[in-house]
Amino acid sequence: MTFSGLLVYKVDYKVDAAEGFSSVGGVPHPLPDASSGAASCGNWWSQASSFVKRSVFMDDYVYSISEDEIRVANISDLATPAAVVSLTP
């Protein structure tokens, strides 16, 4: 795997599908420790579980939620989280 996290794309519905998707960047999430039993990414067509479970956009921020943390990043700098909230004790 070359990237672990949430990939963000801009969709322009006014052009065809071949040109309508452009990469904005990604919110990195570290891979879980293999001994933790957490799900890892696989092929999207194989019904594999992704480590990032949900994402939400609010204003200029994207919230990416995994099994053990929430990361908040500004859309202008996805690679540098503005906040990280741990969900583990």
Backbone hydrogen bonds, N-H to C=O, Kabsch-Sander energy under -0.5 kcal/mol:
donor,donor_aa,acceptor,acceptor_aa,energy
5,G,3,F,-0.5
6,L,27,V,-2.3
7,L,5,G,-0.5
8,V,25,G,-3.2
10,K,22,S,-3.3
12,D,10,K,-0.5
12,D,20,G,-3.0
13,Y,11,V,-0.7
15,V,12,D,-1.2
19,E,16,D,-1.2
20,G,16,D,-1.6
21,F,17,A,-0.5
22,S,10,K,-2.2
24,V,8,V,-2.9
25,G,8,V,-1.5
27,V,6,L,-2.7
29,H,4,S,-3.2
36,S,33,D,-2.3
37,G,34,A,-0.7
46,S,43,N,-2.0
47,Q,44,W,-0.7
48,A,43,N,-0.9
53,K,51,F,-0.6
53,K,65,I,-2.7
54,R,65,I,-1.7
56,V,63,Y,-2.1
58,M,61,Y,-2.6
61,Y,58,M,-2.2
62,V,73,A,-2.7
63,Y,56,V,-3.2
64,S,62,V,-0.6
64,S,71,R,-2.9
65,I,54,R,-2.9
65,I,63,Y,-0.5
66,S,64,S,-0.5
66,S,69,E,-2.9
67,E,51,F,-0.8
70,I,85,V,-2.4
71,R,64,S,-2.7
72,V,83,A,-2.7
73,A,62,V,-2.1
75,I,60,D,-3.1
77,D,74,N,-1.9
80,T,77,D,-1.1
82,A,72,V,-2.7
83,A,72,V,-1.6
85,V,70,I,-2.9
86,S,84,V,-0.6
87,L,68,D,-3.3
88,T,68,D,-0.5
